[in-house]
Amino acid sequence: MNADVALNGLRRMKEISQALIALDYEDEQSLEELSILQNKQVELREIITPWLPALEQSEEVSQLIQECIEIERLLQVKLLDYRNIASEQLNKFQVGARFKSAYGSHFSQTEGYFVDRRK
């Protein structure tokens, strides 16, 4: 493998980062795509990492790395926002479930006879 392959991998990494930020995380199908894209990022990092010392001297590579870092920061903010939204919804469900179990319980008793043996 040569440095050109690593440079192309870095360009692909930027494209994947942009695709990740464009995903709609409320759609279940997007979550599957999120997993696929993240796996591709892991594979690309394994290819790119050994070549970074040789590539960092290029202005184009430095700029690509900075762009990737900025996109990843934006992605992190977006993911944290969605995590907070999901957490709030889960809390609402839990509060609702507690309310229902505390005040909405149904008391049932079968019909029967009570015999008092002391009388």
C-alpha positions in Angstrom: 0.0 0.0 0.0 1.2 3.5 -0.7 0.5 7.0 0.6 -2.0 7.6 -2.2 -4.2 4.9 -0.9 -4.0 6.4 2.6 -4.8 9.9 1.2 -7.9 8.5 -0.6 -8.9 6.8 2.6 -8.7 10.1 4.4 -10.9 11.7 1.7 -13.3 8.8 2.1 -13.3 9.3 5.9 -14.4 12.9 5.4 -17.2 11.8 3.1 -18.4 9.2 5.7 -18.3 11.8 8.4 -20.5 14.1 6.3 -22.9 11.2 5.6 -23.0 10.5 9.4 -24.0 14.1 10.2 -26.7 14.0 7.5 -28.4 11.0 8.9 -31.8 11.3 10.6 -31.3 9.5 13.9 -35.0 9.2 14.6 -35.4 6.8 11.7 -34.6 3.2 12.5 -33.1 2.5 9.1 -30.7 5.4 9.6 -29.5 3.7 12.8 -28.5 0.7 10.8 -26.7 2.9 8.3 -25.0 4.6 11.3 -23.5 1.3 12.3 -22.3 0.4 8.8 -20.7 3.8 8.3 -19.0 3.7 11.7 -17.6 0.3 10.9 -16.2 1.7 7.6 -14.6 4.5 9.6 -12.8 1.9 11.8 -11.5 0.1 8.8 -10.3 3.3 7.2 -8.5 4.4 10.5 -6.6 1.1 10.5 -5.4 1.8 6.9 -4.7 5.5 7.5 -3.0 5.5 10.9 0.4 4.0 9.8 0.7 6.5 7.0 -0.2 9.7 9.1 3.4 10.6 10.0 4.4 10.6 6.3 1.2 12.3 5.2 1.0 15.1 7.8 3.6 17.1 6.0 1.2 17.8 3.1 -1.0 20.9 3.4 -3.9 19.1 1.8 -3.7 16.3 4.3 -3.5 18.7 7.3 -6.6 20.5 5.9 -8.5 17.2 5.4 -7.7 16.1 9.0 -8.9 19.5 10.4 -12.1 19.2 8.4 -12.7 15.7 9.6 -12.1 16.7 13.2 -14.6 19.6 12.9 -17.2 17.4 11.3 -16.7 14.8 14.0 -17.2 17.5 16.7 -20.5 18.5 15.0 -21.5 14.9 14.9 -20.7 14.4 18.6 -22.9 17.4 19.4 -25.7 16.0 17.3 -25.5 12.6 18.8 -25.5 14.0 22.4 -28.6 16.0 21.5 -30.4 12.9 20.3 -29.2 11.0 23.4 -30.6 13.6 25.6 -33.9 13.6 23.7 -34.1 9.8 24.0 -33.2 9.9 27.7 -36.0 12.5 28.3 -38.5 10.3 26.5 -37.5 7.2 28.5 -37.9 9.2 31.7 -41.4 10.2 30.7 -42.3 6.6 30.0 -40.9 5.5 33.4 -42.8 8.2 35.2 -45.9 7.2 33.4 -45.4 3.6 34.3 -44.9 4.4 37.9 -47.9 6.7 38.0 -50.0 3.9 36.4 -48.8 1.3 38.8 -49.3 3.5 41.8 -52.7 4.9 41.1 -54.2 2.7 38.4 -53.9 -0.6 40.1 -56.9 -2.8 39.9 -57.9 -4.6 43.1 -59.6 -7.9 42.5 -61.0 -10.3 45.0 -62.8 -13.5 44.2 -66.1 -14.0 45.8 -66.1 -16.3 48.7 -67.2 -16.8 52.2 -65.5 -15.9 55.4 -65.9 -18.3 58.3 -65.1 -17.0 61.7 -64.2 -20.0 63.9 -64.2 -18.0 67.2 -67.9 -17.5 67.3 
